[in-house]
Amino acid sequence: QVSAQLPWFCRVGVGCVGGGHSPAMSQFEKNRKDLEDLCKRRFFFRQGSEIYGGVSGFFTYGPPGCALKTNIIQQWRKHFVIEEQLLEIEDTYIMPHPVLKASGHVDRFSDFLVRDEKDEKKFFRADKLLEDVMDAKLNEKGVSEELKKEYTVVRNQADAYSKEELSAVFSKYGVKAPDSGNNLTEPEPFNLMFPTPIGPSGLIQGYLRPETAQGIFLNYKFCLEQNGNKLPFGCAQIGKSFRNEIAPRAGLTRQREFTQAEIEYFVKPTHKAHPRFKAVRDMKLLLFSSKRQLAGEPHESVSIGDAVNTGVVNNETLGYFIVRTYTFLTSIGIKPEHCRFRQHLPTEMAHYACDCWDAEIETCYGWLECVGIADRACFDLNAHADAAKVDLLYRETLDTPIEVEVTAITKAAGVATMKAFKKPGKLVKEWLEKLPSEELKALSAEVNEKGQVTRTCALSDGSSGEFTFLPEHVACETKKEKQSTTTFMPGVVEPSFGIDRILFSILEHAYYARPKEDSEGDKQTRGVLAFSASVAPYKLTVLPQDQRISREAKYEEILAVIRKRVTALGHTCTVDDSGATLGKRYSRNDELGIPFACTVDFDSIKDGCVTLRERDSMKQVRLGADKVGDLLNELCSARKTWSDVLKDYPSQ
């Protein structure tokens, strides 16, 4: 099985639907065309290299989209890096072959594809094709509840099937090529990494990194030193990752180049309690456990404390980051009722993982996987320690020293080993000295029984070879020693965020159409993006009432006062002084999601006061131009609400 042996983040897929389409999803679908038109027209994003026809899976963010994405990342840093006191690094985008060989990506970073038997240039990602077929069956008229349950379970497991299981399911449901109806080939694994040669000779094999996480594991040792050699601690990285997707589709939700924000939180494997879990234990979330998925049942509302106590969520640290993920998503504009956490099925999880949950957000494409929170145990550090021959064990000082039995080779055995193996003798002696007590005892017993035993030894200089040991080389002695330290490989809890998918979900959750007024002759939908002020691409727009105002010297003075203070406080400010009516200018800035509009009118020229309008309520207040910047700052930082403003300032 290819996918199920990978870390969760290697199986990027649109999330599972827990039985049919909800009314909210239908609303998202209804808005989809208008939202796509708005995003293209206002250049939130467009197809990459569009003037050359574009290539699927690549997108360019325009000015408002780029600003929105930057603000999401800024909020992520505040919410996690600053508030959780994480260490942030920036590693390379290109990684050498040995790194990704050790991590498992070279051998197992694959998805299954199937081809049209009569036209093998047409290929499809197998699990996505199966999900589409199950969706179609779920939407057929007259489907019994029993069949709905069956189709839902199959859909939920689509990306967890092995090659053989996929073949059997395709055969059972008669899955054909979508366009031609032809039979499909057997599923075949396709590695998703982009290879790239390094250097002029091209002899060094490299890859564009498929995730940001490996850079953190490679630098764990140095980050631990910067943290005063104390556990637990967390390390973060934000940047681009690259995956050669089989069949990119669904816009921003499946890209070949995308932005990830990942945290690796290193813990003691036997102690995964979190000091701040008590503060969040009563938080209720929509949880979709593996048990409910396999039973074809919907998600349920459960407090995270109960989920941890009953073992549905494996441990407190995992539960804590699930809650922190939820509070982050809802703080930037994701609607709580459309955010759930889906547990990975047993067949989805890698063999080393303790527990994995995906934050899924409901969109026009169904439940979309946007964040993965996984307890990855010690797999990655063990893999890199073994491959790089580097000691990554954590040394913990014990409060009270303990007495332990230690088995080691005798001094005479060490001398005999160095003499027998000559040049590599010292390295072989070191190899014997580093063997765990039980392994050394077993080797000694085998040598004494058979007279000699040959072993392949990986030596500390990076070389390896076969060495034949005689009884005098492995003579052992057992003695009691006092230990003041103990060693272990840290475990890892990993929250991994797909920034582009989160951005797409925010767009969908923020969009609504304002009812047209009877007097309006414009047929265009009055779309509004109701962004949270914290992530809105621009925080304020300044509008002269008409072009006569913009010709006044006093207007330039008022504009300079507002701009200077707003930008000094770190906020973006635009000016719309076109000849369109004030109402139309309000509408087109509402499309950009600008939460506040400042209007300079003829009274402003006399008294220096302006009108401040809030986007969603369209209510307005009057205040001095010199107060706009500070008030905007308080609103954007959530220190004040618009209700507070309506109480403090006269309404218009």
C-alpha positions in Angstrom: 0.0 0.0 0.0 1.5 3.3 -1.1 -0.5 6.2 0.4 -1.3 4.6 3.8 2.4 4.2 4.6 3.1 7.9 4.1 2.8 10.7 6.6 -0.7 12.3 6.4 0.7 15.3 4.5 1.7 13.2 1.6 -1.9 12.3 0.8 -3.2 15.7 0.0 -6.9 15.3 -0.9 -10.2 17.0 -0.8 -11.8 15.9 2.5 -14.5 13.3 3.0 -18.2 14.1 2.9 -20.0 12.5 5.8 -23.2 11.6 4.0 -24.6 13.9 1.2 -24.5 17.7 0.7 -25.5 20.1 3.4 -27.7 23.2 2.7 -24.7 25.3 3.4 -22.6 23.5 0.8 -25.4 24.1 -1.7 -25.2 27.8 -0.9 -21.4 27.7 -1.5 -22.0 25.9 -4.8 -24.6 28.6 -5.8 -22.1 31.4 -5.1 -19.2 29.6 -6.8 -19.6 31.2 -10.2 -20.1 34.7 -8.9 -17.1 34.3 -6.5 -14.9 33.0 -9.3 -15.8 35.9 -11.5 -15.1 38.4 -8.7 -11.7 36.8 -7.9 -10.6 36.9 -11.5 -12.0 40.4 -12.3 -10.5 42.0 -9.1 -7.3 39.9 -9.6 -7.3 38.0 -6.3 -5.7 35.2 -8.2 -5.4 34.0 -11.8 -3.9 31.1 -13.7 -0.1 31.2 -13.6 1.5 32.2 -17.0 -2.0 32.9 -18.3 -0.9 34.9 -21.3 0.8 31.8 -22.6 -2.2 29.6 -21.9 -1.2 28.6 -18.4 -0.3 25.3 -16.8 -2.7 23.5 -14.5 -1.7 23.6 -10.8 0.0 27.0 -10.8 -1.5 30.3 -9.8 -0.5 33.9 -9.5 -1.9 36.0 -6.6 -2.7 39.6 -7.6 -2.4 42.6 -5.2 -5.5 41.9 -3.1 -4.9 38.1 -3.0 -1.3 38.6 -2.1 -2.2 41.0 0.7 -4.9 38.6 2.0 -2.4 35.7 2.0 0.3 37.9 3.7 -2.2 38.9 6.4 -3.2 35.2 7.0 0.4 34.3 7.5 0.9 37.3 9.8 -2.0 36.1 11.9 -0.6 32.6 11.9 2.7 33.8 13.2 1.0 35.8 15.9 -1.3 33.0 16.9 1.3 30.3 17.0 4.9 31.5 16.8 4.5 34.4 19.2 1.7 33.1 21.5 3.2 29.6 21.7 6.8 30.8 21.8 7.9 28.7 18.9 11.3 28.9 17.2 11.0 29.8 13.5 13.5 28.7 10.9 13.8 29.0 7.1 15.3 26.0 5.3 16.2 25.4 1.7 13.6 24.8 -1.1 15.9 22.2 -2.8 16.9 19.1 -0.8 19.5 16.5 -1.7 18.5 12.9 -2.4 19.8 11.3 0.9 17.5 13.5 3.0 14.3 12.5 1.1 15.5 8.9 0.9 15.8 8.7 4.7 12.4 10.4 5.2 10.7 7.9 2.9 9.7 10.3 0.1 11.9 8.8 -2.6 10.3 5.4 -2.1 6.8 6.1 -1.0 5.7 9.6 -1.8 3.2 8.5 -4.3 -0.5 8.5 -5.4 -2.2 5.9 -7.5 -3.1 6.8 -11.1 -5.2 4.9 -13.6 -5.3 5.4 -17.4 -7.8 5.1 -20.1 -7.1 1.7 -21.7 -7.6 3.0 -25.2 -5.8 6.3 -24.7 -3.1 6.1 -22.1 -2.4 9.9 -22.4 -5.6 10.3 -20.4 -5.0 9.5 -16.8 -6.8 10.1 -13.5 -5.9 10.1 -9.8 -7.5 6.9 -8.6 -8.9 8.0 -5.2 -10.3 11.3 -6.6 -12.1 9.3 -9.4 -13.5 6.9 -6.9 -14.8 9.8 -4.8 -16.5 11.4 -7.8 -18.2 8.1 -8.6 -19.4 7.7 -5.0 -20.7 11.3 -5.0 -22.7 10.6 -8.2 -24.1 7.5 -6.6 -25.1 9.3 -3.4 -26.9 11.9 -5.5 -28.9 9.4 -7.5 -32.7 9.4 -6.9 -34.2 6.6 -4.9 -31.0 5.4 -3.3 -31.7 3.4 -0.1 -30.3 4.4 3.3 -28.3 1.2 3.3 -26.7 2.0 0.0 -26.0 5.6 1.0 -24.2 4.3 4.1 -22.2 1.9 1.9 -21.2 4.6 -0.6 -20.3 7.0 2.2 -17.9 4.4 3.8 -16.3 3.7 0.4 -15.8 7.4 -0.2 -14.4 8.0 3.2 -11.8 5.3 2.6 -10.9 6.3 -1.0 -7.4 7.5 -0.3 -6.6 4.7 2.2 -7.0 1.7 -0.2 -4.1 -0.4 -1.4 -3.5 -1.1 -5.1 -5.3 -4.4 -4.8 -8.2 -2.9 -2.8 -8.6 -0.1 -5.4 -8.7 -2.6 -8.2 -11.4 -4.6 -6.4 -13.5 -1.5 -5.6 -13.2 -0.2 -9.2 -14.4 -3.6 -10.5 -17.3 -3.9 -8.0 -18.7 -0.4 -8.9 -17.8 -0.6 -12.6 -15.6 2.6 -12.6 -14.8 3.7 -16.1 -12.9 6.5 -17.8 -15.1 9.6 -17.2 -15.0 11.0 -20.7 -14.9 7.9 -22.9 -16.5 5.2 -20.8 -13.5 3.0 -21.6 -12.0 0.5 -19.2 -9.2 1.7 -16.9 -5.7 0.2 -16.4 -4.6 -1.2 -13.1 -3.7 1.4 -10.5 0.0 2.3 -10.6 2.0 4.4 -8.1 3.3 7.8 -9.3 6.0 9.7 -7.3 4.9 13.3 -6.7 8.3 14.9 -6.2 10.0 17.3 -8.7 13.6 16.1 -9.4 16.3 18.6 -10.1 20.0 18.2 -10.7 22.3 20.2 -8.5 25.5 21.8 -9.9 26.9 22.2 -13.5 27.7 18.5 -13.8 24.2 17.5 -12.6 25.7 14.6 -10.7 24.1 15.6 -7.4 20.5 14.5 -7.3 18.1 16.9 -5.6 14.4 17.5 -5.4 12.1 20.5 -4.8 11.0 19.9 -1.3 7.6 18.2 -1.0 7.0 19.7 2.5 8.5 22.1 4.9 8.7 19.6 7.8 11.9 17.9 6.9 13.9 21.1 7.2 12.8 21.3 10.8 13.8 17.7 11.6 17.3 18.3 10.0 17.8 21.3 12.3 16.2 19.9 15.4 19.5 19.5 17.1 20.5 23.1 16.7 17.1 24.4 17.7 17.2 22.3 20.8 20.5 24.0 21.7 18.9 27.5 21.2 16.1 26.4 23.6 18.6 25.7 26.3 18.4 21.9 25.7 14.9 21.8 27.3 11.8 19.8 26.2 9.0 20.3 25.2 9.5 23.0 22.6 8.2 23.8 19.2 9.8 24.8 15.9 7.9 26.4 12.9 8.5 27.0 9.3 6.5 28.8 6.6 7.3 28.5 2.9 6.7 26.9 -0.5 6.4 23.2 -1.1 6.1 21.4 -4.5 4.2 18.3 -5.6 3.8 17.1 -9.1 0.1 16.4 -8.8 -1.4 13.8 -11.2 -4.5 15.8 -12.1 -4.6 19.3 -10.5 -8.1 20.7 -10.4 -10.5 22.7 -8.2 -8.5 25.9 -8.4 -6.4 26.8 -5.3 -7.3 23.5 -3.5 -4.9 21.4 -5.6 -1.7 23.1 -6.6 1.8 21.9 -7.7 3.4 24.8 -5.9 1.8 25.9 -2.6 2.5 27.5 0.8 2.7 25.5 4.0 3.0 26.6 7.6 4.2 23.7 9.8 4.9 23.2 13.4 7.0 20.3 14.9 6.3 20.2 18.6 8.9 18.0 20.3 7.8 16.1 23.4 8.9 13.3 25.7 7.2 10.2 24.3 6.0 9.0 27.7 4.7 12.4 28.8 2.4 14.2 26.4 0.4 16.2 28.9 0.2 19.9 28.0 0.3 22.6 30.7 -2.4 24.7 29.0 -4.7 21.9 28.1 -6.9 22.6 31.2 -7.7 26.0 29.9 -9.2 24.6 26.7 -10.6 21.3 27.8 -14.3 22.5 27.8 -14.1 23.7 24.2 -16.7 21.9 22.0 -15.7 20.9 18.5 -17.2 18.9 15.6 -15.3 15.7 15.7 -15.6 13.0 13.0 -13.9 9.9 14.6 -12.8 6.9 12.6 -15.4 4.8 14.3 -18.2 7.1 13.1 -16.8 7.2 9.6 -16.6 3.4 9.3 -20.2 3.2 10.6 -21.4 5.7 8.0 -22.4 8.1 10.8 -22.1 11.9 10.8 -19.7 14.0 12.9 -20.7 15.0 16.5 -20.1 17.9 18.9 -17.7 16.8 21.7 -15.6 18.7 24.2 -11.9 18.1 23.7 -11.6 17.2 27.3 -14.1 14.3 26.9 -12.4 13.3 23.6 -9.0 13.0 25.4 -10.4 11.3 28.5 -12.1 8.6 26.4 -9.1 8.0 24.2 -10.8 9.3 21.0 -8.0 11.8 20.8 -4.7 10.2 21.9 -3.2 12.8 24.2 -3.4 16.3 25.7 -0.8 17.9 23.4 -2.6 16.6 20.3 -5.9 17.8 21.8 -4.4 21.2 22.7 -3.2 21.9 19.1 -6.6 20.7 17.7 -8.2 23.5 19.7 -5.6 26.1 18.9 -6.1 25.2 15.2 -9.8 25.7 15.6 -9.4 29.1 17.3 -7.0 30.3 14.6 -9.3 29.3 11.8 -12.4 30.9 13.3 -10.4 34.1 14.2 -9.5 34.7 10.5 -13.1 34.2 9.2 -13.9 30.5 9.0 -17.5 29.9 10.2 -17.5 27.5 13.2 -20.4 25.5 12.0 -18.5 24.7 8.8 -15.3 23.5 10.5 -14.8 19.9 11.8 -11.9 17.6 12.7 -11.8 14.2 11.0 -9.7 11.4 12.4 -7.6 9.3 10.0 -8.8 5.8 9.5 -6.6 3.0 10.8 -5.7 2.1 7.1 -4.8 5.8 6.4 -2.3 6.2 9.2 1.3 5.4 8.8 2.4 2.4 11.0 4.4 4.6 13.3 1.7 7.3 13.9 -0.2 7.4 17.2 -3.1 9.5 16.0 -3.9 11.9 13.2 -6.8 14.5 12.7 -7.5 16.8 9.8 -9.2 20.1 10.2 -11.8 20.1 7.3 -13.6 23.2 6.2 -16.9 22.9 4.3 -16.8 24.6 0.9 -18.4 24.2 -2.6 -16.2 21.1 -3.0 -17.4 19.4 0.1 -15.3 19.0 3.3 -11.9 20.3 2.3 -8.8 19.1 4.3 -6.9 22.3 5.2 -4.8 21.3 8.3 -3.4 18.1 9.5 -2.6 17.6 13.2 -0.6 14.4 13.6 1.2 12.6 16.5 4.1 11.2 14.4 6.0 9.6 17.3 9.8 9.4 16.8 9.8 8.2 13.2 11.5 11.2 11.5 14.3 11.9 14.0 15.1 8.1 14.1 15.2 8.0 10.3 17.6 10.9 10.0 19.7 9.9 12.9 20.2 6.4 11.4 20.8 7.7 7.8 23.1 10.6 8.8 24.9 8.7 11.6 24.2 11.6 13.9 23.2 11.3 17.6 19.8 13.0 18.0 18.9 11.5 21.3 17.7 13.8 24.1 19.5 13.6 27.4 17.4 14.2 30.4 18.9 14.9 33.8 17.1 12.7 36.5 15.9 14.3 39.7 17.3 11.3 41.6 20.1 9.2 40.2 19.2 5.5 39.6 21.3 2.4 39.8 21.3 0.2 36.6 23.0 -2.9 35.3 25.2 -2.2 32.4 26.8 -4.8 30.1 29.9 -3.8 28.1 32.9 -5.5 26.5 35.9 -5.9 28.7 39.1 -3.9 28.3 40.9 -7.0 27.0 38.1 -7.6 24.4 38.5 -4.0 23.2 42.3 -4.5 22.8 41.8 -7.8 21.0 39.2 -6.2 18.6 41.6 -3.4 17.6 44.4 -5.8 17.0 42.3 -8.2 15.0 40.7 -5.7 12.7 43.7 -3.4 12.3 42.9 -0.2 10.5 39.1 -0.1 11.2 39.7 -1.8 14.6 39.0 1.3 16.7 35.8 2.0 14.8 34.6 -1.6 15.3 35.4 -1.4 19.0 33.3 1.8 19.1 30.5 -0.1 17.4 30.6 -2.8 20.0 30.6 -0.3 22.8 27.5 1.5 21.5 25.5 -1.7 21.2 22.6 -1.8 23.7 23.2 -4.2 26.6 20.6 -6.7 25.4 22.0 -6.8 21.8 25.6 -7.2 23.1 24.5 -10.1 25.4 22.8 -11.8 22.5 25.8 -11.3 20.2 28.2 -12.6 22.9 26.0 -15.7 23.5 25.8 -16.5 19.8 29.5 -16.1 19.3 30.3 -18.4 22.3 27.8 -21.0 21.0 28.9 -21.0 17.3 32.6 -20.1 17.8 32.4 -17.2 15.4 29.7 -14.9 14.0 29.8 -12.4 11.0 28.0 -9.1 11.4 27.5 -6.1 9.0 28.6 -3.0 11.0 27.7 0.6 10.2 30.8 2.5 11.5 30.9 6.0 12.8 32.9 7.4 9.8 30.0 6.5 7.5 31.5 3.3 6.1 30.2 -0.2 6.7 31.5 -3.7 6.3 31.3 -7.3 7.4 33.3 -8.3 10.4 33.8 -11.8 11.9 33.8 -11.8 15.7 35.5 -14.5 17.9 34.8 -15.1 21.6 37.7 -12.9 22.7 36.3 -9.9 20.8 32.9 -10.0 22.6 33.9 -11.0 26.2 31.5 -9.0 28.4 31.1 -7.9 32.0 28.0 -6.7 33.8 28.3 -4.1 36.5 26.1 -1.7 38.4 26.4 2.0 37.6 24.7 5.1 38.9 22.9 7.0 36.2 22.1 10.7 36.6 20.8 11.0 33.0 18.6 9.0 30.7 18.3 9.2 26.9 15.3 9.0 24.5 14.3 10.1 21.0 11.7 12.9 21.3 8.2 12.3 19.8 6.6 14.9 17.6 3.1 16.4 17.3 2.8 18.1 14.0 0.2 20.7 13.0 0.6 21.4 9.3 -1.4 24.1 7.5 -2.2 24.5 3.9 -2.3 28.3 3.6 -3.7 28.4 0.0 -6.6 26.1 0.9 -7.4 28.2 4.0 -7.3 31.3 1.9 -9.8 29.7 -0.6 -12.1 28.7 2.3 -12.0 32.2 3.7 -13.1 33.6 0.3 -16.0 31.2 0.3 -17.1 31.9 3.8 -16.7 35.6 3.4 -18.7 36.0 0.2 -22.3 37.0 0.1 -24.4 39.0 -2.4 -26.1 42.2 -1.3 -29.7 42.5 -2.5 -30.0 44.9 -5.5 -32.0 48.1 -5.0 -35.0 48.7 -7.3 -33.5 51.9 -8.6 -30.3 50.2 -9.8 -29.9 49.6 -13.5 -26.6 47.7 -13.1 -27.2 44.0 -13.6 -23.9 42.9 -12.0 -24.3 41.1 -8.7 -23.3 43.3 -5.7 -20.8 40.8 -4.2 -19.3 41.5 -0.8 -16.3 39.8 0.8 -17.0 40.1 4.6 -13.4 39.5 5.6 -12.3 39.8 9.3 -10.5 43.1 9.7 -7.4 41.2 10.8 -6.9 39.6 7.4 -8.7 42.0 5.0 -6.2 42.9 2.2 -6.8 46.6 2.7 -8.2 48.0 6.0 -9.4 51.4 4.8 -10.4 53.2 1.7 -10.7 57.0 1.4 -13.4 58.4 -0.9 -13.8 62.1 -1.8 -17.6 62.6 -2.1 -17.0 63.7 -5.7 -14.3 65.1 -7.9 -14.9 68.6 -6.9 -13.7 67.6 -3.3 -10.5 66.1 -4.7 -9.5 69.4 -6.2 -9.6 71.2 -2.8 -6.3 71.8 -1.1 -8.0 71.0 2.3 -8.8 67.5 0.9 -5.1 66.8 0.3 -4.4 67.9 3.9 -7.1 65.6 5.4 -5.9 62.7 3.2 -2.3 63.2 4.3 -3.3 63.2 8.0 -5.3 60.0 7.6 -2.7 58.2 5.5 0.2 59.1 7.7 -1.3 57.8 10.9 -2.9 54.7 9.3 0.4 53.6 7.6 2.4 54.4 10.7 0.3 51.9 12.6 1.0 49.3 10.0 -2.3 49.3 8.1 -3.0 49.6 4.4 -5.0 52.4 3.0 -6.3 53.0 -0.5 -7.9 56.0 -2.3 -10.8 55.8 -4.8 -11.2 59.2 -6.4 -12.6 58.1 -9.7 -15.7 59.7 -11.3 -18.1 56.9 -10.3 -20.9 57.6 -7.9 -20.2 57.2 -4.2 -22.6 54.2 -4.1 -20.7 52.4 -6.8 -17.4 53.2 -5.2 -18.7 51.7 -1.9 -19.8 48.6 -3.8 -16.5 48.0 -5.6 -14.5 48.4 -2.4 -16.9 46.0 -0.6 -15.9 43.5 -3.3 -12.4 43.8 -2.2 -13.5 43.2 1.4 -12.3 46.5 2.7 -14.0 46.8 6.1 -14.0 50.6 6.5 -14.5 53.5 4.2 -13.7 57.1 5.0 -15.7 59.7 3.1 -14.5 63.3 2.7 -17.4 65.6 1.9 -18.0 69.4 1.7 -18.5 69.7 5.5 -15.1 68.0 5.9 -13.5 70.9 4.1 -15.0 73.3 6.7 -14.6 71.3 9.9 -11.9 68.7 9.3 -14.3 65.8 10.2 -15.0 62.8 8.0 -17.6 60.0 7.7 -16.5 56.4 8.6 -18.6 53.6 7.1 -18.6 50.0 8.2 -18.8 47.5 5.3 -21.4 45.0 6.5 -23.9 47.1 8.5 -23.3 50.1 6.1 -23.8 52.3 9.2 -21.7 55.5 9.5 -20.3 57.8 12.1 -18.7 61.2 12.1 -15.3 61.9 13.6 -12.2 64.1 13.2 -9.8 63.1 10.5 -7.0 63.0 13.0 -8.8 60.3 15.0 -9.4 57.8 12.1 -6.0 56.1 12.3 -6.1 55.2 16.0 -9.8 54.1 15.8 -9.0 51.9 12.8 -6.1 50.4 14.7 -8.4 49.5 17.7 -11.0 48.0 15.3 -8.4 45.9 13.4 -6.8 44.6 16.6 -10.3 43.8 18.0 -9.8 46.1 21.0 -13.0 47.8 19.9 -16.1 46.6 18.1 -18.3 48.6 15.7 -21.0 48.5 18.3 -18.6 50.4 20.6 -17.9 53.0 17.9 -21.7 53.6 17.4 -22.0 54.4 21.1 -18.9 56.7 21.1 -19.5 58.7 17.9 -22.5 60.5 16.4 -24.2 58.4 13.6 -24.8 59.8 10.2 
